[in-house]
Amino acid sequence: MHAVPAAVRKLADGIPHPVALIGCRASETSLDCCEYDLAVFSPESQSSRVLQAGGHAVELVHMPGQVKNHVVELGGMAILKDTSKFELSSAARGVTPEKYKRALAVAGKKSLISSLFCQQKMGHANHPAVAAMWLKVAAYDFVGGMLAISGSRPMPLHELEQVRQADAGGMAEGVEVALECIGIERATRPAISRSMGAIRELKSKDYDRDLFLSKAEHLLDSSMLADCYYYAGRMAAKNLAGRKDLFYGRYPKLVQLALDLSSDVQHLEKLQKRLFRAANGVLKG
């Protein structure tokens, strides 16, 4: 982990709850464009938001409920502010490597189940673009699930690099199918530009819109086209998965552009069968 800037520490110190640095900045995988994710352990639920501290982007991520329930976050965090009774430090010490790995595996299996659920929705979609959308959402869930099961906490901006670095044993074939569903070979500047235009519209009211755009632009400027394509699609998939069916029916072109969807229905159906076998095989294994 790199040193936490003084301005970020000062911001954390002014928050009336325990605060910890989580995400990629608490690891060795961050890029210059990455924000500082501050987990705020408060009893009440609050909305997350993005702030600026000394020229650094900071995202406040609220963690309601008991501290000990956030095992995955506790496993890789750096404590910036604790209570007088050191509740955060105590909870973090209780997260052994084995406990952390089990919690990741549980989260991973939930993602694989979500992938199967999205594949089911693909079969019930009444528009080709919506069917293709659900397959892509399912593929992202699969990749995230497999990373977690393999012991890596999925981080959207870095997931493609995490896949490259992961121990391939047992997950290579399934992830290869998922990346084919995502269409990583279509990662060109024109495709990314079209997607970004649609995602700007999709995320027009999201608190993290500008943060997303700055990170995507950094990847583009660094000629990390595959990573940018993957990340943009990942964020679009997350946004679209939470929409109502009425939205998909009303804006199929926006859905198609945001996720750079293929219209080859027969090919997508073949991919879905392969992705289903991969997800089902891991869950039953």
N, C-alpha and C positions, 0 to 999 in steps of 0.2 A: 504493500500500500504506500502511495506517495504521501507526502506531508499535507495535512489539511490547512488551507489558507487561514490566516488570522481572522479575516472578515467572516468566514464561514463559521469558525469557532465562536466568534462574538455573537453571531446570529443565534447559534444553538444555545449559548449561555443565557440569552434573553427570553428563551421559551420556558414557560412555567411548568414543564414536564420533563421526564427523562428523554434524552435525545441520543441517537446513535447514527453513525454513518453506515449505510448499507449500499448494496448494488455494486456496480463495477468500480467505483472510486474507492471502495473498501478492499479491492483486489488489485491484481497487477494487469488487468485487461482493459483499462480505460483508454479512451482517445481524448485528444484535446477538446473535442466538441462535447464531451460528456458532462452532464450536470452532477452536482453533489446531491445524492438522495439522503435526506435526513428523516429517519423514522422517529416519529413523535409518539411516545407511549402515553396516551391520555385516556382517562376512563370513558369519556364520551366520544362518539364518532363525529368527525369533522371532515370537510371536503379538502382534498389535496390541492395544492397550488404551487405555482412557480414564482420565485423571487429572484432578485439580483443582490449579491453581496460582494462588494469589492470587485465588480466586473465578472464575477462567477455566477453561473446559473445554479440555483438551488431549488430542488423540489421537496416540499414538505409532504411526507407520506404519513398519514395518521394511522396508528395501530391501536384500535380500541380494545377494551377488555383486559384480561390478565396478561401480564408480560410473558409468563411461561408458556402461553398458548402459541406464541409466534416463534416456533422452533427453527424454521428455515431462516428467518431473518436474524435470529440470535446467533446462528451458527457462523456467520461470516462478518459480523458487524464490528465496528470500532466505536466504543462508548465515548461520547463527547460530554454528556452531562448525566449525572445520576442523582438519586434521592439521597437524603441524609442517612438512610438505612441501607444504601447500596443494593437496592432491589434489582436493578438492571444487571449489575455485575454478578450478583448471586444467581440470577436466572441464566445468565450466559455461561457460568461455570458448570451449570447442570446439563448443558448440551454437549454431551460426549460425541466424538466422531461417529460412533455407531448410531446414536440417537438421531444425529443430523442426517446421516445416510438413510435411515429408515423413514424419516419425515419427507425427505426428497423423493424416495421411492413411492410413498403414498401419494404425494402430489403428482408424480409422474403417471401413476396408474389412473388417477382422476382425469388427467389430460388425454390419455388413450381412450378412456370411456367416452369423454367428450368428443373425441375424433370419430368414434363409431356412431355416436348420436348425430353428428353433423352429416355423416355419410348417409344415414337414414333419411335425413331431411333432403338430401340431394335427390333421392328417389321419389320424393313427394313434391318436388318443385314443379310449378306449372309454367316456368319460363326457362329456356336453355341457359341464359346468363345466370339465373339464380341457382340452377343446378350446378353449374361450373363454380359459382361462388362458394357453395357449401363444400365442394370437394377441396377447394383451396384452403378454406377455414379448417377443414379436417386435417389437411396435410400439415398446417402450422401447429395444430394441437398435437399431432403425432411427433413432430420434431421436438417440440418442447417437452413432451412426455418422455421421450427416449433419452434426452439429455439429462433430465432429472433422475431417471432410473439408473443412468450410468454414473451418477454422482456429481453432476454439474448443475448448478442453479441456472436456469435459462435466463438470459439477459437479452431482450429484443435486438438491440443494436449489434450485439456481438454473437448472436446465435449461430450464424453461418461459420464464423471463425471457431466457435466452440465445437461445432460439428467436425470441422477440419482437425481439431486437436483431440477429439474424443477417442477413447479406446474403441476401436471398430468392432471388437468381438461381440457378435450377436445382434448388432444394430445396423450394420453397414447396408444390407440389402433393403431393409424397410425404409431407412433414411434416404437411400437413393431413389426409391419409388416416390417418397414424399416430396423430394426436391424436383422430381419430374412433374408431379402434380402442380407444384408451385410455379414451374416453368422457368427455372433459374437460367436455362440456356437462352431465354428471351431477353436477358439483361443487356439492353442497349440504351444509349442516351435518349433516342426518340421515345422508346417504350416508357422509360422512367419519367420523361417530361410529361407525357400524356397522363400517366398515373398521378403524378404530383399535382397536376392541375385539378383533377377530380378529387384528390384527397384534401386539397386546400378547402374545397367546398364542403366535403364531408365533415371536416374538423373545424369549420368556421366558428363554432361556439364552444369548442373544447379549450380548457384552461392551458393545455400543453401544446397548442397548435404551433406557436412560434418556435418552441423548443424542438419539436419534431422537424420542422422545416430546416432549422439551422443544422441539425445533425445529418439530415439527408443531404443537404447541400455540401457539408463537409466531406461526406463519403464520395459525392460526385466530383468535387474539386480534387480529391485524392485519387481519382480514377478507380475507386473501389466499386465498380459497377454492379457486380454480383451481390455484394453486401448491401448496397443501396437498394437494389431491386427487392431483395429479400426483406429488408427492414421496412421499406415503404409498403410492401404487400402485407407484412405482419401487422402494421398499424392500421391499415385499411380493413383487414380481416377482423381485427378486434372491434373496430368501430361498426362495421356492417353487421357482425354477428348479434349485436345488441339491438338492432332495428326491428321494427314490426314488419310483417309480411306485406302490409299495405305499401310500405316504402319501396320494397323491391319491385312490386308491380307497377308503381308509379314512375320509378327512375331506373329502369333496367340498363340504360346506356351509361349512367353515372356509375353503377355497380360494375359494368363491364370495363370501363376505362380505369377505374380506381385499382382494380385487381388485374388488369391486363389479361382478361379471360380469353381462353381458347373457345372456338365455336365447333370444334371437332367432337361431337357428342359421342360417337362410337369409341374414339380413342380415350376420352375421359371415363367412359364406363369400364373400359379394360383396366385403366389405372386404378379406378375405385376398387375393383375386385382384388387387385394386388395389395392395395393399401389396407383393405379390410383383413386380408389374410395375415398381413404383417402385424397389425394391431391386435387382432384376435389371438394370434400365436404367442405374442409377448404376455398378454393377460392370462392366457391359459398355462403358460410355461412355469 
